[in-house]
Amino acid sequence: MIHIVNGDVVGNKIRDIDGEIIVWREMYDFGPLSLEWSKEELLQRRAAFFEDRLEIPSTIFISNCVKQNNLLSNISTKEEVVLWFEHDRFDQTMLMYLISELSVLGIVNISMISINQYPGIHPFQGLGQLSSEQLIALLDSKKELSTDEILEAISGWIAYNSKDAEEYKRWIHNTPHFLPFLLPFFQEHNSYFPSLKTGLNEVEYLSLSLIHEGNRQFYELFKKVTEKRVNDGLSDFHLTAILNELMKGPNPLIMTNQPLPNYADSVSNAKLEITSAGCEVLNEKLNRMDLVGIDWWIGGVHMYKKV
């Protein structure tokens, strides 16, 4: 039995479980994606993106991705693979990728442990909140994925990677839905696209609003944002990358007294301030696109406007 989990926290907590554990470390909830690229081109583009936005050395990013994909390739088609993923955006993108890749490799015995709540834990944000004993006990509830569920994940991954911003909407309406949390993920996907009125997506708008209200220390802001966006699985690095985009050019929407968290320095006491331009965007008097532009990926959709 092979267990694939999101991140080292869960991997370490179930280290005594029967079977091999593969810890998956990738961030498919942002960064460039396209099924039109070769695997090598995809890897190079994503490595360059994360090196630019989060200072993750491209050599480290590429090495990690190659190693984990080699681990997938070495799984026997006779093995049962158990996927441990919760309901949020971060995990659902990873789940789609892994089911698609496992299917290409001819692995059909795929089971899943996927929950969005746990007795006594409120709010439930992820499997990492559970103890080792609680996690291992979940193995009794694992469910073998049906052909319909596998096909839904594969078609969802194709839609998510599409450069057509309307493709995911067609997927919502035209695809039969069987997986417990994939449809809700896609129903909220639009919140990551910029508003016509402000040029901000909902996470950006919420962040600017909270900074304007006085939530200026980065980790205080991160806590507030993740409390309000509990289904996103938003990481501090993802929020860093989002906020850094709003500080570009001659008319930034926010300013900070020191760098936000990144790979080289994962802890930051940075304090953020909203600028007059940021206030004007919040009040819908100016548009982010005209002030800082955009160069961002939402699944396979590349939003680009240079100022």
C-alpha positions as CSV (number, residue, x, y, z in Angstrom):
1,M,0.0,0.0,0.0
2,I,1.3,3.5,-1.0
3,H,0.1,6.5,0.9
4,I,0.4,9.9,-0.7
5,V,-0.1,12.9,1.6
6,N,0.1,16.7,1.3
7,G,3.1,18.0,3.2
8,D,5.5,16.8,5.9
9,V,3.2,17.5,8.9
10,V,0.8,14.7,7.9
11,G,3.6,12.5,6.6
12,N,5.4,12.6,9.9
13,K,2.3,11.9,11.9
14,I,1.4,8.7,10.0
15,R,5.0,7.4,9.7
16,D,4.1,4.3,11.7
17,I,1.3,3.3,9.3
18,D,1.6,0.1,7.2
19,G,2.9,0.9,3.7
20,E,5.2,3.4,2.0
21,I,4.5,7.1,2.5
22,I,5.1,9.7,-0.3
23,V,4.9,13.3,0.8
24,W,3.8,15.5,-2.1
25,R,5.2,19.1,-2.2
26,E,3.8,21.3,-5.0
27,M,1.5,24.3,-5.2
28,Y,-0.9,23.8,-8.1
29,D,-3.2,26.4,-6.7
30,F,-1.1,29.0,-8.4
31,G,1.8,29.4,-10.9
32,P,1.9,28.6,-14.6
33,L,0.0,25.6,-15.9
34,S,-0.7,24.2,-19.3
35,L,-1.3,20.8,-20.7
36,E,0.0,22.1,-24.1
37,W,3.6,22.2,-22.7
38,S,5.9,19.2,-22.3
39,K,6.6,18.1,-18.8
40,E,10.1,19.6,-19.1
41,E,8.7,23.0,-20.3
42,L,6.1,22.9,-17.5
43,L,8.8,22.2,-14.9
44,Q,11.1,25.0,-16.2
45,R,8.3,27.6,-16.3
46,R,7.0,26.8,-12.8
47,A,10.6,26.7,-11.4
48,A,11.3,30.2,-12.9
49,F,7.9,31.5,-11.6
50,F,8.5,30.4,-8.0
51,E,12.1,31.5,-8.0
52,D,11.0,35.0,-9.1
53,R,8.0,35.3,-6.8
54,L,9.2,33.4,-3.7
55,E,13.0,33.1,-4.1
56,I,12.7,29.3,-4.2
57,P,15.9,28.3,-6.1
58,S,14.9,26.7,-9.4
59,T,17.4,23.9,-8.9
60,I,15.7,22.9,-5.6
61,F,12.2,23.2,-7.1
62,I,13.1,21.1,-10.1
63,S,15.0,18.5,-8.0
64,N,12.0,18.1,-5.7
65,C,9.5,17.7,-8.6
66,V,11.7,15.2,-10.5
67,K,12.2,13.1,-7.3
68,Q,8.5,13.0,-6.4
69,N,7.4,12.2,-10.0
70,N,10.0,9.4,-10.1
71,L,8.4,8.0,-7.0
72,L,5.1,7.9,-8.8
73,S,6.6,6.2,-11.8
74,N,8.0,3.5,-9.6
75,I,4.7,2.5,-8.1
76,S,3.6,-1.0,-9.3
77,T,0.2,-1.1,-11.1
78,K,-0.7,-3.9,-8.6
79,E,-0.4,-1.5,-5.6
80,E,-3.2,0.2,-3.8
81,V,-2.6,3.9,-3.6
82,V,-4.3,5.9,-0.8
83,L,-4.6,9.6,-1.3
84,W,-4.9,11.7,1.9
85,F,-6.4,15.1,1.0
86,E,-8.9,17.5,2.5
87,H,-11.5,19.6,1.0
88,D,-9.7,22.9,0.3
89,R,-8.5,24.5,-2.9
90,F,-4.8,23.6,-2.3
91,D,-5.6,19.9,-1.8
92,Q,-8.2,19.6,-4.6
93,T,-5.8,20.9,-7.2
94,M,-3.2,18.4,-6.0
95,L,-5.7,15.6,-5.9
96,M,-6.7,16.2,-9.6
97,Y,-3.1,16.2,-10.6
98,L,-2.2,13.0,-8.8
99,I,-5.3,11.1,-10.0
100,S,-4.5,12.2,-13.6
101,E,-0.9,11.1,-13.3
102,L,-1.7,7.8,-11.6
103,S,-4.2,7.0,-14.4
104,V,-1.6,7.7,-17.1
105,L,0.7,5.3,-15.3
106,G,-2.0,2.6,-15.4
107,I,-2.7,2.6,-11.7
108,V,-6.4,1.9,-11.1
109,N,-6.5,0.7,-7.5
110,I,-6.8,4.2,-6.0
111,S,-8.4,5.0,-2.7
112,M,-9.0,8.3,-0.9
113,I,-9.3,9.6,2.6
114,S,-10.8,13.1,2.2
115,I,-12.7,15.0,4.9
116,N,-13.9,18.6,5.5
117,Q,-14.7,18.2,9.2
118,Y,-13.7,16.3,12.3
119,P,-15.6,16.0,15.6
120,G,-14.4,18.6,18.2
121,I,-12.2,20.6,15.8
122,H,-13.7,23.9,14.7
123,P,-12.9,25.4,12.3
124,F,-11.5,22.3,10.5
125,Q,-8.7,23.5,8.2
126,G,-6.9,20.3,7.4
127,L,-5.6,16.9,8.3
128,G,-2.6,18.4,10.0
129,Q,-4.8,19.4,12.9
130,L,-5.3,15.8,13.8
131,S,-3.1,13.6,16.1
132,S,-1.2,10.6,14.8
133,E,-3.9,8.3,16.4
134,Q,-6.8,10.3,14.8
135,L,-5.1,10.2,11.4
136,I,-4.3,6.5,11.4
137,A,-7.9,5.7,12.5
138,L,-9.1,7.4,9.3
139,L,-7.7,4.5,7.4
140,D,-10.8,2.6,8.3
141,S,-12.9,5.1,6.3
142,K,-10.8,5.0,3.1
143,K,-12.9,4.7,0.0
144,E,-11.9,3.2,-3.3
145,L,-12.4,5.6,-6.2
146,S,-14.8,4.6,-8.8
147,T,-14.2,4.9,-12.6
148,D,-16.6,7.9,-12.6
149,E,-14.7,9.7,-9.8
150,I,-11.4,9.1,-11.6
151,L,-12.8,10.4,-14.8
152,E,-14.2,13.5,-13.1
153,A,-10.8,14.3,-11.6
154,I,-9.1,13.9,-14.9
155,S,-11.6,16.1,-16.7
156,G,-11.4,18.7,-13.9
157,W,-7.6,18.8,-14.3
158,I,-8.0,19.4,-18.0
159,A,-10.5,22.2,-17.4
160,Y,-8.4,23.8,-14.6
161,N,-5.4,23.8,-17.0
162,S,-7.3,25.4,-19.9
163,K,-6.2,28.8,-21.1
164,D,-9.9,29.5,-21.8
165,A,-11.3,31.3,-18.7
166,E,-14.8,29.9,-19.5
167,E,-13.8,26.3,-19.7
168,Y,-14.2,25.6,-15.9
169,K,-17.7,26.9,-16.1
170,R,-18.6,24.5,-18.9
171,W,-17.0,21.7,-16.8
172,I,-19.3,22.7,-13.9
173,H,-22.4,22.4,-16.0
174,N,-21.5,19.5,-18.4
175,T,-19.6,17.1,-16.2
176,P,-21.3,14.5,-13.9
177,H,-20.1,15.1,-10.3
178,F,-19.2,12.3,-7.9
179,L,-16.2,13.4,-5.9
180,P,-17.2,15.1,-2.6
181,F,-15.3,18.4,-2.8
182,L,-14.3,19.0,-6.4
183,L,-17.5,20.7,-7.6
184,P,-17.4,23.2,-4.6
185,F,-13.8,24.0,-5.5
186,F,-14.7,24.9,-9.0
187,Q,-17.8,26.8,-7.9
188,E,-15.5,29.1,-5.9
189,H,-12.8,29.3,-8.6
190,N,-14.2,32.5,-10.0
191,S,-13.2,34.3,-6.8
192,Y,-9.6,34.1,-7.9
193,F,-10.3,36.0,-11.1
194,P,-10.1,39.9,-11.0
195,S,-13.2,42.0,-10.6
196,L,-13.9,44.3,-13.5
197,K,-14.6,47.1,-11.0
198,T,-11.4,47.0,-9.0
199,G,-9.1,44.7,-10.8
200,L,-8.7,42.7,-7.6
201,N,-9.7,39.1,-6.9
202,E,-11.5,38.4,-3.7
203,V,-8.4,37.4,-1.7
204,E,-6.7,40.6,-2.8
205,Y,-9.7,42.7,-2.0
206,L,-10.1,41.1,1.4
207,S,-6.3,41.6,2.2
208,L,-6.4,45.3,1.2
209,S,-9.6,45.8,3.3
210,L,-8.0,44.1,6.4
211,I,-4.8,46.2,6.0
212,H,-7.0,49.3,5.8
213,E,-8.8,48.3,9.0
214,G,-5.5,48.0,10.8
215,N,-4.4,44.4,10.4
216,R,-0.9,45.3,9.3
217,Q,1.5,42.7,10.7
218,F,1.9,40.0,8.1
219,Y,1.0,37.0,10.2
220,E,-1.9,38.8,11.8
221,L,-3.2,39.5,8.3
222,F,-2.5,35.9,7.2
223,K,-4.5,34.6,10.2
224,K,-7.5,36.9,9.4
225,V,-7.5,36.0,5.7
226,T,-7.3,32.3,6.3
227,E,-10.1,32.4,8.9
228,K,-12.3,34.1,6.3
229,R,-11.1,31.9,3.4
230,V,-11.2,28.6,5.2
231,N,-11.8,26.6,2.1
232,D,-8.8,27.9,0.2
233,G,-5.9,26.2,2.0
234,L,-4.0,29.4,1.4
235,S,-0.4,29.1,2.5
236,D,1.7,32.0,3.8
237,F,3.9,31.8,0.7
238,H,0.8,32.1,-1.5
239,L,-0.4,35.1,0.3
240,T,3.1,36.6,0.1
241,A,3.2,36.2,-3.6
242,I,-0.3,37.8,-4.0
243,L,0.7,40.8,-1.8
244,N,4.0,41.3,-3.6
245,E,2.1,41.7,-6.9
246,L,0.3,44.7,-5.4
247,M,3.5,46.4,-4.5
248,K,5.0,46.7,-8.0
249,G,5.5,49.7,-10.1
250,P,5.4,53.4,-9.4
251,N,1.8,53.3,-8.0
252,P,1.8,50.4,-5.5
253,L,-1.4,49.6,-3.6
254,I,0.4,48.6,-0.4
255,M,3.9,49.1,1.0
256,T,5.9,47.1,3.6
257,N,8.8,47.9,5.9
258,Q,10.6,44.7,5.1
259,P,10.3,41.7,2.8
260,L,7.4,39.3,3.3
261,P,8.1,35.6,4.0
262,N,10.0,33.7,1.3
263,Y,12.0,30.6,0.9
264,A,15.2,32.2,2.0
265,D,13.6,33.8,5.1
266,S,10.4,32.0,6.0
267,V,9.6,34.1,9.1
268,S,8.9,37.8,8.7
269,N,7.8,40.6,11.1
270,A,6.8,42.8,8.1
271,K,4.2,45.4,8.6
272,L,2.0,46.5,5.7
273,E,0.5,49.9,4.9
274,I,-2.2,50.7,2.3
275,T,-1.3,53.5,0.0
276,S,-3.6,56.3,-1.2
277,A,-3.7,54.4,-4.6
278,G,-4.8,51.3,-2.7
279,C,-7.6,53.2,-1.0
280,E,-8.8,54.5,-4.3
281,V,-9.0,51.0,-5.7
282,L,-10.9,49.8,-2.6
283,N,-13.4,52.6,-3.2
284,E,-13.7,51.6,-6.9
285,K,-12.3,55.0,-8.1
286,L,-9.2,53.5,-9.6
287,N,-8.4,50.0,-11.1
288,R,-5.5,47.8,-10.1
289,M,-4.8,47.0,-13.7
290,D,-4.0,50.6,-14.5
291,L,-1.8,51.0,-11.4
292,V,0.3,47.9,-11.0
293,G,-0.9,45.8,-14.0
294,I,-1.0,42.0,-13.7
295,D,1.2,39.0,-14.5
296,W,-0.5,36.0,-12.8
297,W,-1.8,32.6,-13.5
298,I,-5.2,31.2,-12.4
299,G,-5.0,27.6,-13.4
300,G,-4.1,27.7,-17.0
301,V,-5.3,31.2,-17.6
302,H,-2.5,33.8,-17.8
303,M,-3.7,37.2,-16.8
304,Y,-1.3,39.8,-18.2
305,K,-1.3,43.6,-18.5
306,K,1.8,45.6,-18.3
307,V,1.7,49.2,-16.9
